[in-house]
Amino acid sequence: MAGIDVLLFKPDAELRRLARVALEMGVDGAFVEDRSPAQIDAELERSEAGRAWLRELEAIKDPWFNMATGDGLTHHYRSWHDDRAFRTPR
């Protein structure tokens, strides 16, 4: 796989990049387990750094977060773009 740009991995790479950006901007404290996306967004909206992070999210979520983790045979699986609260089963 070295040297090949596989688009299937791009959503995950963008998610990791957003995590690094959150650390760099100092807004990583908003991402606490069991918080809803609405609660996270509300906290991020209270600071310029948080609003900048949300702009980063908006800039990349289409097309990269249109990926669903389901089997692709039915339409009930949500994508990250549709439902940021989606969690992969542990």
PyMOL Python script that loads the backbone (N, CA, C, O; Angstrom):
from pymol import cmd

cmd.read_pdbstr("""\
ATOM      1  N   MET A   1       0.806  -1.191   0.000  1.00  0.00           N
ATOM      2  CA  MET A   1       0.000   0.000   0.000  1.00  0.00           C
ATOM      3  C   MET A   1       0.859   1.269   0.000  1.00  0.00           C
ATOM      4  O   MET A   1       0.342   2.360  -0.240  1.00  0.00           O
ATOM      5  N   ALA A   2       2.127   1.144   0.259  1.00  0.00           N
ATOM      6  CA  ALA A   2       2.982   2.323   0.317  1.00  0.00           C
ATOM      7  C   ALA A   2       2.959   3.064  -1.012  1.00  0.00           C
ATOM      8  O   ALA A   2       3.142   2.469  -2.073  1.00  0.00           O
ATOM      9  N   GLY A   3       2.736   4.343  -0.938  1.00  0.00           N
ATOM     10  CA  GLY A   3       2.756   5.180  -2.118  1.00  0.00           C
ATOM     11  C   GLY A   3       1.447   5.252  -2.869  1.00  0.00           C
ATOM     12  O   GLY A   3       1.341   5.993  -3.846  1.00  0.00           O
ATOM     13  N   ILE A   4       0.447   4.501  -2.440  1.00  0.00           N
ATOM     14  CA  ILE A   4      -0.847   4.514  -3.113  1.00  0.00           C
ATOM     15  C   ILE A   4      -1.811   5.367  -2.294  1.00  0.00           C
ATOM     16  O   ILE A   4      -1.930   5.189  -1.082  1.00  0.00           O
ATOM     17  N   ASP A   5      -2.485   6.272  -2.946  1.00  0.00           N
ATOM     18  CA  ASP A   5      -3.478   7.110  -2.284  1.00  0.00           C
ATOM     19  C   ASP A   5      -4.838   6.440  -2.424  1.00  0.00           C
ATOM     20  O   ASP A   5      -5.498   6.572  -3.455  1.00  0.00           O
ATOM     21  N   VAL A   6      -5.256   5.721  -1.384  1.00  0.00           N
ATOM     22  CA  VAL A   6      -6.509   4.987  -1.426  1.00  0.00           C
ATOM     23  C   VAL A   6      -7.608   5.870  -0.836  1.00  0.00           C
ATOM     24  O   VAL A   6      -7.561   6.223   0.343  1.00  0.00           O
ATOM     25  N   LEU A   7      -8.593   6.222  -1.657  1.00  0.00           N
ATOM     26  CA  LEU A   7      -9.658   7.120  -1.213  1.00  0.00           C
ATOM     27  C   LEU A   7     -10.498   6.529  -0.094  1.00  0.00           C
ATOM     28  O   LEU A   7     -11.102   7.274   0.678  1.00  0.00           O
ATOM     29  N   LEU A   8     -10.551   5.211   0.011  1.00  0.00           N
ATOM     30  CA  LEU A   8     -11.319   4.567   1.066  1.00  0.00           C
ATOM     31  C   LEU A   8     -10.810   4.966   2.453  1.00  0.00           C
ATOM     32  O   LEU A   8     -11.577   4.984   3.415  1.00  0.00           O
ATOM     33  N   PHE A   9      -9.516   5.286   2.555  1.00  0.00           N
ATOM     34  CA  PHE A   9      -8.920   5.655   3.838  1.00  0.00           C
ATOM     35  C   PHE A   9      -9.010   7.146   4.131  1.00  0.00           C
ATOM     36  O   PHE A   9      -8.702   7.568   5.246  1.00  0.00           O
ATOM     37  N   LYS A  10      -9.420   7.945   3.171  1.00  0.00           N
ATOM     38  CA  LYS A  10      -9.447   9.403   3.325  1.00  0.00           C
ATOM     39  C   LYS A  10     -10.352   9.876   4.466  1.00  0.00           C
ATOM     40  O   LYS A  10      -9.936  10.759   5.216  1.00  0.00           O
ATOM     41  N   PRO A  11     -11.582   9.334   4.643  1.00  0.00           N
ATOM     42  CA  PRO A  11     -12.408   9.799   5.763  1.00  0.00           C
ATOM     43  C   PRO A  11     -11.731   9.608   7.114  1.00  0.00           C
ATOM     44  O   PRO A  11     -11.780  10.491   7.970  1.00  0.00           O
ATOM     45  N   ASP A  12     -11.104   8.462   7.302  1.00  0.00           N
ATOM     46  CA  ASP A  12     -10.418   8.200   8.564  1.00  0.00           C
ATOM     47  C   ASP A  12      -9.224   9.141   8.745  1.00  0.00           C
ATOM     48  O   ASP A  12      -8.970   9.623   9.849  1.00  0.00           O
ATOM     49  N   ALA A  13      -8.504   9.397   7.669  1.00  0.00           N
ATOM     50  CA  ALA A  13      -7.369  10.320   7.732  1.00  0.00           C
ATOM     51  C   ALA A  13      -7.837  11.733   8.078  1.00  0.00           C
ATOM     52  O   ALA A  13      -7.183  12.433   8.851  1.00  0.00           O
ATOM     53  N   GLU A  14      -8.960  12.148   7.513  1.00  0.00           N
ATOM     54  CA  GLU A  14      -9.494  13.475   7.816  1.00  0.00           C
ATOM     55  C   GLU A  14      -9.958  13.563   9.272  1.00  0.00           C
ATOM     56  O   GLU A  14      -9.792  14.599   9.915  1.00  0.00           O
ATOM     57  N   LEU A  15     -10.530  12.491   9.784  1.00  0.00           N
ATOM     58  CA  LEU A  15     -10.936  12.466  11.183  1.00  0.00           C
ATOM     59  C   LEU A  15      -9.716  12.588  12.104  1.00  0.00           C
ATOM     60  O   LEU A  15      -9.756  13.316  13.095  1.00  0.00           O
ATOM     61  N   ARG A  16      -8.652  11.885  11.781  1.00  0.00           N
ATOM     62  CA  ARG A  16      -7.410  11.994  12.575  1.00  0.00           C
ATOM     63  C   ARG A  16      -6.836  13.409  12.482  1.00  0.00           C
ATOM     64  O   ARG A  16      -6.350  13.951  13.474  1.00  0.00           O
ATOM     65  N   ARG A  17      -6.893  14.005  11.284  1.00  0.00           N
ATOM     66  CA  ARG A  17      -6.386  15.373  11.117  1.00  0.00           C
ATOM     67  C   ARG A  17      -7.202  16.345  11.974  1.00  0.00           C
ATOM     68  O   ARG A  17      -6.638  17.231  12.616  1.00  0.00           O
ATOM     69  N   LEU A  18      -8.540  16.177  11.983  1.00  0.00           N
ATOM     70  CA  LEU A  18      -9.380  17.039  12.818  1.00  0.00           C
ATOM     71  C   LEU A  18      -9.036  16.886  14.297  1.00  0.00           C
ATOM     72  O   LEU A  18      -9.088  17.860  15.048  1.00  0.00           O
ATOM     73  N   ALA A  19      -8.691  15.688  14.714  1.00  0.00           N
ATOM     74  CA  ALA A  19      -8.287  15.470  16.109  1.00  0.00           C
ATOM     75  C   ALA A  19      -6.990  16.223  16.408  1.00  0.00           C
ATOM     76  O   ALA A  19      -6.861  16.847  17.461  1.00  0.00           O
ATOM     77  N   ARG A  20      -6.036  16.165  15.488  1.00  0.00           N
ATOM     78  CA  ARG A  20      -4.782  16.919  15.681  1.00  0.00           C
ATOM     79  C   ARG A  20      -5.045  18.421  15.726  1.00  0.00           C
ATOM     80  O   ARG A  20      -4.469  19.132  16.549  1.00  0.00           O
ATOM     81  N   VAL A  21      -5.913  18.899  14.843  1.00  0.00           N
ATOM     82  CA  VAL A  21      -6.250  20.322  14.808  1.00  0.00           C
ATOM     83  C   VAL A  21      -6.903  20.739  16.128  1.00  0.00           C
ATOM     84  O   VAL A  21      -6.613  21.818  16.644  1.00  0.00           O
ATOM     85  N   ALA A  22      -7.779  19.896  16.676  1.00  0.00           N
ATOM     86  CA  ALA A  22      -8.411  20.203  17.967  1.00  0.00           C
ATOM     87  C   ALA A  22      -7.359  20.336  19.065  1.00  0.00           C
ATOM     88  O   ALA A  22      -7.450  21.230  19.906  1.00  0.00           O
ATOM     89  N   LEU A  23      -6.375  19.461  19.060  1.00  0.00           N
ATOM     90  CA  LEU A  23      -5.291  19.559  20.055  1.00  0.00           C
ATOM     91  C   LEU A  23      -4.486  20.835  19.856  1.00  0.00           C
ATOM     92  O   LEU A  23      -4.189  21.545  20.816  1.00  0.00           O
ATOM     93  N   GLU A  24      -4.133  21.123  18.604  1.00  0.00           N
ATOM     94  CA  GLU A  24      -3.342  22.321  18.307  1.00  0.00           C
ATOM     95  C   GLU A  24      -4.084  23.602  18.682  1.00  0.00           C
ATOM     96  O   GLU A  24      -3.471  24.559  19.153  1.00  0.00           O
ATOM     97  N   MET A  25      -5.399  23.622  18.474  1.00  0.00           N
ATOM     98  CA  MET A  25      -6.196  24.810  18.770  1.00  0.00           C
ATOM     99  C   MET A  25      -6.597  24.885  20.240  1.00  0.00           C
ATOM    100  O   MET A  25      -7.120  25.905  20.689  1.00  0.00           O
ATOM    101  N   GLY A  26      -6.357  23.823  20.983  1.00  0.00           N
ATOM    102  CA  GLY A  26      -6.703  23.814  22.401  1.00  0.00           C
ATOM    103  C   GLY A  26      -8.186  23.625  22.682  1.00  0.00           C
ATOM    104  O   GLY A  26      -8.669  24.020  23.742  1.00  0.00           O
ATOM    105  N   VAL A  27      -8.914  23.026  21.743  1.00  0.00           N
ATOM    106  CA  VAL A  27     -10.349  22.817  21.951  1.00  0.00           C
ATOM    107  C   VAL A  27     -10.688  21.348  22.204  1.00  0.00           C
ATOM    108  O   VAL A  27     -11.859  20.969  22.204  1.00  0.00           O
ATOM    109  N   ASP A  28      -9.675  20.533  22.417  1.00  0.00           N
ATOM    110  CA  ASP A  28      -9.895  19.100  22.602  1.00  0.00           C
ATOM    111  C   ASP A  28     -10.713  18.780  23.855  1.00  0.00           C
ATOM    112  O   ASP A  28     -11.302  17.702  23.940  1.00  0.00           O
ATOM    113  N   GLY A  29     -10.760  19.682  24.813  1.00  0.00           N
ATOM    114  CA  GLY A  29     -11.541  19.467  26.025  1.00  0.00           C
ATOM    115  C   GLY A  29     -13.037  19.389  25.777  1.00  0.00           C
ATOM    116  O   GLY A  29     -13.780  18.895  26.626  1.00  0.00           O
ATOM    117  N   ALA A  30     -13.487  19.867  24.632  1.00  0.00           N
ATOM    118  CA  ALA A  30     -14.922  19.811  24.305  1.00  0.00           C
ATOM    119  C   ALA A  30     -15.361  18.392  23.967  1.00  0.00           C
ATOM    120  O   ALA A  30     -16.545  18.064  24.055  1.00  0.00           O
ATOM    121  N   PHE A  31     -14.412  17.558  23.584  1.00  0.00           N
ATOM    122  CA  PHE A  31     -14.727  16.206  23.117  1.00  0.00           C
ATOM    123  C   PHE A  31     -14.623  15.209  24.267  1.00  0.00           C
ATOM    124  O   PHE A  31     -13.631  14.496  24.419  1.00  0.00           O
ATOM    125  N   VAL A  32     -15.674  15.187  25.060  1.00  0.00           N
ATOM    126  CA  VAL A  32     -15.740  14.312  26.228  1.00  0.00           C
ATOM    127  C   VAL A  32     -16.676  13.151  25.894  1.00  0.00           C
ATOM    128  O   VAL A  32     -17.723  13.346  25.277  1.00  0.00           O
ATOM    129  N   GLU A  33     -16.294  11.957  26.301  1.00  0.00           N
ATOM    130  CA  GLU A  33     -17.116  10.780  26.020  1.00  0.00           C
ATOM    131  C   GLU A  33     -18.540  10.964  26.541  1.00  0.00           C
ATOM    132  O   GLU A  33     -18.756  11.555  27.600  1.00  0.00           O
ATOM    133  N   ASP A  34     -19.484  10.462  25.799  1.00  0.00           N
ATOM    134  CA  ASP A  34     -20.918  10.500  26.098  1.00  0.00           C
ATOM    135  C   ASP A  34     -21.558  11.866  25.902  1.00  0.00           C
ATOM    136  O   ASP A  34     -22.720  12.051  26.266  1.00  0.00           O
ATOM    137  N   ARG A  35     -20.844  12.817  25.344  1.00  0.00           N
ATOM    138  CA  ARG A  35     -21.448  14.093  24.965  1.00  0.00           C
ATOM    139  C   ARG A  35     -22.043  13.954  23.581  1.00  0.00           C
ATOM    140  O   ARG A  35     -21.499  13.252  22.729  1.00  0.00           O
ATOM    141  N   SER A  36     -23.147  14.613  23.362  1.00  0.00           N
ATOM    142  CA  SER A  36     -23.755  14.592  22.025  1.00  0.00           C
ATOM    143  C   SER A  36     -23.031  15.603  21.135  1.00  0.00           C
ATOM    144  O   SER A  36     -22.382  16.520  21.639  1.00  0.00           O
ATOM    145  N   PRO A  37     -23.140  15.440  19.811  1.00  0.00           N
ATOM    146  CA  PRO A  37     -22.565  16.441  18.913  1.00  0.00           C
ATOM    147  C   PRO A  37     -23.113  17.842  19.192  1.00  0.00           C
ATOM    148  O   PRO A  37     -22.377  18.822  19.077  1.00  0.00           O
ATOM    149  N   ALA A  38     -24.382  17.951  19.552  1.00  0.00           N
ATOM    150  CA  ALA A  38     -24.960  19.270  19.853  1.00  0.00           C
ATOM    151  C   ALA A  38     -24.289  19.897  21.068  1.00  0.00           C
ATOM    152  O   ALA A  38     -24.045  21.103  21.082  1.00  0.00           O
ATOM    153  N   GLN A  39     -23.989  19.102  22.080  1.00  0.00           N
ATOM    154  CA  GLN A  39     -23.313  19.630  23.270  1.00  0.00           C
ATOM    155  C   GLN A  39     -21.886  20.063  22.941  1.00  0.00           C
ATOM    156  O   GLN A  39     -21.410  21.091  23.423  1.00  0.00           O
ATOM    157  N   ILE A  40     -21.219  19.274  22.125  1.00  0.00           N
ATOM    158  CA  ILE A  40     -19.852  19.624  21.708  1.00  0.00           C
ATOM    159  C   ILE A  40     -19.874  20.908  20.894  1.00  0.00           C
ATOM    160  O   ILE A  40     -19.078  21.815  21.136  1.00  0.00           O
ATOM    161  N   ASP A  41     -20.785  20.987  19.927  1.00  0.00           N
ATOM    162  CA  ASP A  41     -20.883  22.189  19.089  1.00  0.00           C
ATOM    163  C   ASP A  41     -21.166  23.429  19.931  1.00  0.00           C
ATOM    164  O   ASP A  41     -20.592  24.490  19.687  1.00  0.00           O
ATOM    165  N   ALA A  42     -22.048  23.299  20.921  1.00  0.00           N
ATOM    166  CA  ALA A  42     -22.391  24.445  21.770  1.00  0.00           C
ATOM    167  C   ALA A  42     -21.159  24.957  22.499  1.00  0.00           C
ATOM    168  O   ALA A  42     -20.955  26.167  22.601  1.00  0.00           O
ATOM    169  N   GLU A  43     -20.335  24.043  23.009  1.00  0.00           N
ATOM    170  CA  GLU A  43     -19.110  24.488  23.687  1.00  0.00           C
ATOM    171  C   GLU A  43     -18.131  25.106  22.696  1.00  0.00           C
ATOM    172  O   GLU A  43     -17.512  26.127  22.993  1.00  0.00           O
ATOM    173  N   LEU A  44     -17.987  24.502  21.534  1.00  0.00           N
ATOM    174  CA  LEU A  44     -17.053  25.025  20.536  1.00  0.00           C
ATOM    175  C   LEU A  44     -17.470  26.403  20.038  1.00  0.00           C
ATOM    176  O   LEU A  44     -16.617  27.237  19.738  1.00  0.00           O
ATOM    177  N   GLU A  45     -18.759  26.644  19.949  1.00  0.00           N
ATOM    178  CA  GLU A  45     -19.264  27.941  19.480  1.00  0.00           C
ATOM    179  C   GLU A  45     -18.902  29.086  20.421  1.00  0.00           C
ATOM    180  O   GLU A  45     -18.965  30.250  20.023  1.00  0.00           O
ATOM    181  N   ARG A  46     -18.528  28.780  21.653  1.00  0.00           N
ATOM    182  CA  ARG A  46     -18.235  29.827  22.640  1.00  0.00           C
ATOM    183  C   ARG A  46     -16.848  30.447  22.505  1.00  0.00           C
ATOM    184  O   ARG A  46     -16.539  31.417  23.198  1.00  0.00           O
ATOM    185  N   SER A  47     -16.003  29.902  21.620  1.00  0.00           N
ATOM    186  CA  SER A  47     -14.660  30.480  21.461  1.00  0.00           C
ATOM    187  C   SER A  47     -14.317  30.605  19.988  1.00  0.00           C
ATOM    188  O   SER A  47     -14.856  29.874  19.156  1.00  0.00           O
ATOM    189  N   GLU A  48     -13.429  31.523  19.666  1.00  0.00           N
ATOM    190  CA  GLU A  48     -12.997  31.687  18.275  1.00  0.00           C
ATOM    191  C   GLU A  48     -12.286  30.424  17.789  1.00  0.00           C
ATOM    192  O   GLU A  48     -12.485  29.999  16.651  1.00  0.00           O
ATOM    193  N   ALA A  49     -11.462  29.826  18.642  1.00  0.00           N
ATOM    194  CA  ALA A  49     -10.768  28.593  18.256  1.00  0.00           C
ATOM    195  C   ALA A  49     -11.781  27.482  17.972  1.00  0.00           C
ATOM    196  O   ALA A  49     -11.623  26.726  17.014  1.00  0.00           O
ATOM    197  N   GLY A  50     -12.801  27.387  18.792  1.00  0.00           N
ATOM    198  CA  GLY A  50     -13.843  26.384  18.580  1.00  0.00           C
ATOM    199  C   GLY A  50     -14.600  26.612  17.288  1.00  0.00           C
ATOM    200  O   GLY A  50     -14.896  25.668  16.556  1.00  0.00           O
ATOM    201  N   ARG A  51     -14.913  27.873  17.009  1.00  0.00           N
ATOM    202  CA  ARG A  51     -15.599  28.191  15.759  1.00  0.00           C
ATOM    203  C   ARG A  51     -14.703  27.884  14.553  1.00  0.00           C
ATOM    204  O   ARG A  51     -15.192  27.450  13.510  1.00  0.00           O
ATOM    205  N   ALA A  52     -13.408  28.107  14.696  1.00  0.00           N
ATOM    206  CA  ALA A  52     -12.467  27.776  13.619  1.00  0.00           C
ATOM    207  C   ALA A  52     -12.431  26.270  13.392  1.00  0.00           C
ATOM    208  O   ALA A  52     -12.358  25.816  12.250  1.00  0.00           O
ATOM    209  N   TRP A  53     -12.481  25.493  14.470  1.00  0.00           N
ATOM    210  CA  TRP A  53     -12.497  24.037  14.332  1.00  0.00           C
ATOM    211  C   TRP A  53     -13.777  23.586  13.623  1.00  0.00           C
ATOM    212  O   TRP A  53     -13.731  22.706  12.764  1.00  0.00           O
ATOM    213  N   LEU A  54     -14.899  24.176  13.973  1.00  0.00           N
ATOM    214  CA  LEU A  54     -16.161  23.828  13.317  1.00  0.00           C
ATOM    215  C   LEU A  54     -16.119  24.166  11.824  1.00  0.00           C
ATOM    216  O   LEU A  54     -16.700  23.453  11.006  1.00  0.00           O
ATOM    217  N   ARG A  55     -15.431  25.251  11.477  1.00  0.00           N
ATOM    218  CA  ARG A  55     -15.271  25.592  10.053  1.00  0.00           C
ATOM    219  C   ARG A  55     -14.437  24.521   9.344  1.00  0.00           C
ATOM    220  O   ARG A  55     -14.724  24.156   8.204  1.00  0.00           O
ATOM    221  N   GLU A  56     -13.407  24.022  10.024  1.00  0.00           N
ATOM    222  CA  GLU A  56     -12.599  22.925   9.461  1.00  0.00           C
ATOM    223  C   GLU A  56     -13.472  21.703   9.203  1.00  0.00           C
ATOM    224  O   GLU A  56     -13.374  21.072   8.150  1.00  0.00           O
ATOM    225  N   LEU A  57     -14.318  21.377  10.160  1.00  0.00           N
ATOM    226  CA  LEU A  57     -15.231  20.243  10.009  1.00  0.00           C
ATOM    227  C   LEU A  57     -16.150  20.447   8.806  1.00  0.00           C
ATOM    228  O   LEU A  57     -16.309  19.546   7.983  1.00  0.00           O
ATOM    229  N   GLU A  58     -16.747  21.622   8.707  1.00  0.00           N
ATOM    230  CA  GLU A  58     -17.671  21.906   7.601  1.00  0.00           C
ATOM    231  C   GLU A  58     -16.963  21.813   6.249  1.00  0.00           C
ATOM    232  O   GLU A  58     -17.557  21.384   5.260  1.00  0.00           O
ATOM    233  N   ALA A  59     -15.697  22.214   6.214  1.00  0.00           N
ATOM    234  CA  ALA A  59     -14.954  22.235   4.951  1.00  0.00           C
ATOM    235  C   ALA A  59     -14.680  20.835   4.412  1.00  0.00           C
ATOM    236  O   ALA A  59     -14.543  20.665   3.200  1.00  0.00           O
ATOM    237  N   ILE A  60     -14.596  19.834   5.280  1.00  0.00           N
ATOM    238  CA  ILE A  60     -14.211  18.509   4.808  1.00  0.00           C
ATOM    239  C   ILE A  60     -15.309  17.459   4.908  1.00  0.00           C
ATOM    240  O   ILE A  60     -15.177  16.380   4.332  1.00  0.00           O
ATOM    241  N   LYS A  61     -16.376  17.747   5.618  1.00  0.00           N
ATOM    242  CA  LYS A  61     -17.335  16.660   5.833  1.00  0.00           C
ATOM    243  C   LYS A  61     -18.075  16.244   4.564  1.00  0.00           C
ATOM    244  O   LYS A  61     -18.572  15.120   4.490  1.00  0.00           O
ATOM    245  N   ASP A  62     -18.157  17.114   3.576  1.00  0.00           N
ATOM    246  CA  ASP A  62     -18.695  16.716   2.289  1.00  0.00           C
ATOM    247  C   ASP A  62     -17.577  16.868   1.272  1.00  0.00           C
ATOM    248  O   ASP A  62     -17.214  18.000   0.950  1.00  0.00           O
ATOM    249  N   PRO A  63     -17.021  15.803   0.758  1.00  0.00           N
ATOM    250  CA  PRO A  63     -17.584  14.481   0.609  1.00  0.00           C
ATOM    251  C   PRO A  63     -17.084  13.428   1.594  1.00  0.00           C
ATOM    252  O   PRO A  63     -17.614  12.317   1.617  1.00  0.00           O
ATOM    253  N   TRP A  64     -16.078  13.747   2.406  1.00  0.00           N
ATOM    254  CA  TRP A  64     -15.372  12.683   3.121  1.00  0.00           C
ATOM    255  C   TRP A  64     -16.167  12.026   4.234  1.00  0.00           C
ATOM    256  O   TRP A  64     -15.822  10.915   4.638  1.00  0.00           O
ATOM    257  N   PHE A  65     -17.207  12.652   4.747  1.00  0.00           N
ATOM    258  CA  PHE A  65     -17.978  12.016   5.817  1.00  0.00           C
ATOM    259  C   PHE A  65     -19.296  11.446   5.313  1.00  0.00           C
ATOM    260  O   PHE A  65     -20.207  11.205   6.106  1.00  0.00           O
ATOM    261  N   ASN A  66     -19.410  11.228   4.017  1.00  0.00           N
ATOM    262  CA  ASN A  66     -20.589  10.575   3.450  1.00  0.00           C
ATOM    263  C   ASN A  66     -20.452   9.059   3.490  1.00  0.00           C
ATOM    264  O   ASN A  66     -21.247   8.353   2.869  1.00  0.00           O
ATOM    265  N   MET A  67     -19.477   8.558   4.196  1.00  0.00           N
ATOM    266  CA  MET A  67     -19.238   7.126   4.267  1.00  0.00           C
ATOM    267  C   MET A  67     -20.041   6.509   5.412  1.00  0.00           C
ATOM    268  O   MET A  67     -20.057   7.040   6.523  1.00  0.00           O
ATOM    269  N   ALA A  68     -20.697   5.401   5.139  1.00  0.00           N
ATOM    270  CA  ALA A  68     -21.419   4.661   6.175  1.00  0.00           C
ATOM    271  C   ALA A  68     -20.619   3.406   6.522  1.00  0.00           C
ATOM    272  O   ALA A  68     -19.811   2.935   5.721  1.00  0.00           O
ATOM    273  N   THR A  69     -20.844   2.883   7.688  1.00  0.00           N
ATOM    274  CA  THR A  69     -20.110   1.688   8.103  1.00  0.00           C
ATOM    275  C   THR A  69     -20.950   0.426   7.978  1.00  0.00           C
ATOM    276  O   THR A  69     -20.530  -0.648   8.410  1.00  0.00           O
ATOM    277  N   GLY A  70     -22.120   0.549   7.396  1.00  0.00           N
ATOM    278  CA  GLY A  70     -22.992  -0.619   7.228  1.00  0.00           C
ATOM    279  C   GLY A  70     -22.554  -1.488   6.067  1.00  0.00           C
ATOM    280  O   GLY A  70     -21.506  -1.267   5.462  1.00  0.00           O
ATOM    281  N   ASP A  71     -23.372  -2.474   5.771  1.00  0.00           N
ATOM    282  CA  ASP A  71     -23.042  -3.423   4.712  1.00  0.00           C
ATOM    283  C   ASP A  71     -23.342  -2.892   3.314  1.00  0.00           C
ATOM    284  O   ASP A  71     -22.932  -3.499   2.324  1.00  0.00           O
ATOM    285  N   GLY A  72     -24.047  -1.774   3.220  1.00  0.00           N
ATOM    286  CA  GLY A  72     -24.352  -1.166   1.936  1.00  0.00           C
ATOM    287  C   GLY A  72     -25.542  -1.777   1.224  1.00  0.00           C
ATOM    288  O   GLY A  72     -25.874  -1.369   0.110  1.00  0.00           O
ATOM    289  N   LEU A  73     -26.188  -2.747   1.848  1.00  0.00           N
ATOM    290  CA  LEU A  73     -27.315  -3.413   1.203  1.00  0.00           C
ATOM    291  C   LEU A  73     -28.653  -2.781   1.544  1.00  0.00           C
ATOM    292  O   LEU A  73     -29.645  -3.019   0.854  1.00  0.00           O
ATOM    293  N   THR A  74     -28.692  -1.984   2.594  1.00  0.00           N
ATOM    294  CA  THR A  74     -29.928  -1.316   2.991  1.00  0.00           C
ATOM    295  C   THR A  74     -29.638   0.157   3.249  1.00  0.00           C
ATOM    296  O   THR A  74     -28.480   0.570   3.304  1.00  0.00           O
ATOM    297  N   HIS A  75     -30.702   0.950   3.407  1.00  0.00           N
ATOM    298  CA  HIS A  75     -30.531   2.387   3.570  1.00  0.00           C
ATOM    299  C   HIS A  75     -30.632   2.857   5.013  1.00  0.00           C
ATOM    300  O   HIS A  75     -30.587   4.062   5.259  1.00  0.00           O
ATOM    301  N   HIS A  76     -30.767   1.954   5.974  1.00  0.00           N
ATOM    302  CA  HIS A  76     -30.928   2.415   7.349  1.00  0.00           C
ATOM    303  C   HIS A  76     -29.618   2.753   8.037  1.00  0.00           C
ATOM    304  O   HIS A  76     -29.627   3.312   9.133  1.00  0.00           O
ATOM    305  N   TYR A  77     -28.490   2.425   7.417  1.00  0.00           N
ATOM    306  CA  TYR A  77     -27.203   2.816   7.987  1.00  0.00           C
ATOM    307  C   TYR A  77     -26.963   4.290   7.710  1.00  0.00           C
ATOM    308  O   TYR A  77     -27.098   4.749   6.576  1.00  0.00           O
ATOM    309  N   ARG A  78     -26.613   5.012   8.733  1.00  0.00           N
ATOM    310  CA  ARG A  78     -26.369   6.453   8.602  1.00  0.00           C
ATOM    311  C   ARG A  78     -24.897   6.687   8.289  1.00  0.00           C
ATOM    312  O   ARG A  78     -24.049   5.855   8.613  1.00  0.00           O
ATOM    313  N   SER A  79     -24.595   7.808   7.664  1.00  0.00           N
ATOM    314  CA  SER A  79     -23.205   8.195   7.430  1.00  0.00           C
ATOM    315  C   SER A  79     -22.789   9.187   8.509  1.00  0.00           C
ATOM    316  O   SER A  79     -23.634   9.712   9.233  1.00  0.00           O
ATOM    317  N   TRP A  80     -21.503   9.440   8.617  1.00  0.00           N
ATOM    318  CA  TRP A  80     -21.015  10.432   9.584  1.00  0.00           C
ATOM    319  C   TRP A  80     -21.579  11.803   9.246  1.00  0.00           C
ATOM    320  O   TRP A  80     -21.832  12.610  10.141  1.00  0.00           O
ATOM    321  N   HIS A  81     -21.775  12.069   7.965  1.00  0.00           N
ATOM    322  CA  HIS A  81     -22.313  13.359   7.541  1.00  0.00           C
ATOM    323  C   HIS A  81     -23.746  13.540   8.049  1.00  0.00           C
ATOM    324  O   HIS A  81     -24.131  14.634   8.460  1.00  0.00           O
ATOM    325  N   ASP A  82     -24.524  12.469   8.018  1.00  0.00           N
ATOM    326  CA  ASP A  82     -25.918  12.510   8.469  1.00  0.00           C
ATOM    327  C   ASP A  82     -26.062  12.480   9.982  1.00  0.00           C
ATOM    328  O   ASP A  82     -26.961  13.115  10.534  1.00  0.00           O
ATOM    329  N   ASP A  83     -25.191  11.754  10.649  1.00  0.00           N
ATOM    330  CA  ASP A  83     -25.354  11.506  12.084  1.00  0.00           C
ATOM    331  C   ASP A  83     -23.990  11.413  12.761  1.00  0.00           C
ATOM    332  O   ASP A  83     -23.391  10.339  12.821  1.00  0.00           O
ATOM    333  N   ARG A  84     -23.508  12.538  13.266  1.00  0.00           N
ATOM    334  CA  ARG A  84     -22.197  12.541  13.921  1.00  0.00           C
ATOM    335  C   ARG A  84     -22.216  11.797  15.250  1.00  0.00           C
ATOM    336  O   ARG A  84     -21.156  11.527  15.815  1.00  0.00           O
ATOM    337  N   ALA A  85     -23.394  11.462  15.760  1.00  0.00           N
ATOM    338  CA  ALA A  85     -23.477  10.709  17.014  1.00  0.00           C
ATOM    339  C   ALA A  85     -23.285   9.222  16.792  1.00  0.00           C
ATOM    340  O   ALA A  85     -23.198   8.457  17.753  1.00  0.00           O
ATOM    341  N   PHE A  86     -23.218   8.797  15.520  1.00  0.00           N
ATOM    342  CA  PHE A  86     -23.042   7.379  15.226  1.00  0.00           C
ATOM    343  C   PHE A  86     -21.765   6.868  15.874  1.00  0.00           C
ATOM    344  O   PHE A  86     -20.715   7.506  15.795  1.00  0.00           O
ATOM    345  N   ARG A  87     -21.866   5.731  16.504  1.00  0.00           N
ATOM    346  CA  ARG A  87     -20.686   5.088  17.104  1.00  0.00           C
ATOM    347  C   ARG A  87     -20.568   3.669  16.590  1.00  0.00           C
ATOM    348  O   ARG A  87     -21.555   2.940  16.492  1.00  0.00           O
ATOM    349  N   THR A  88     -19.359   3.296  16.267  1.00  0.00           N
ATOM    350  CA  THR A  88     -19.106   1.927  15.846  1.00  0.00           C
ATOM    351  C   THR A  88     -19.231   1.028  17.073  1.00  0.00           C
ATOM    352  O   THR A  88     -18.703   1.367  18.133  1.00  0.00           O
ATOM    353  N   PRO A  89     -19.913  -0.103  16.956  1.00  0.00           N
ATOM    354  CA  PRO A  89     -20.006  -1.017  18.108  1.00  0.00           C
ATOM    355  C   PRO A  89     -18.628  -1.444  18.580  1.00  0.00           C
ATOM    356  O   PRO A  89     -17.736  -1.698  17.771  1.00  0.00           O
ATOM    357  N   ARG A  90     -18.459  -1.520  19.880  1.00  0.00           N
ATOM    358  CA  ARG A  90     -17.151  -1.927  20.440  1.00  0.00           C
ATOM    359  C   ARG A  90     -17.063  -3.407  20.598  1.00  0.00           C
ATOM    360  O   ARG A  90     -16.040  -3.919  21.053  1.00  0.00           O
TER     361      ARG A  90
END
""", "prot")
cmd.dss("prot")
cmd.show_as("cartoon", "prot")
cmd.util.cbc("prot")
cmd.orient("prot")
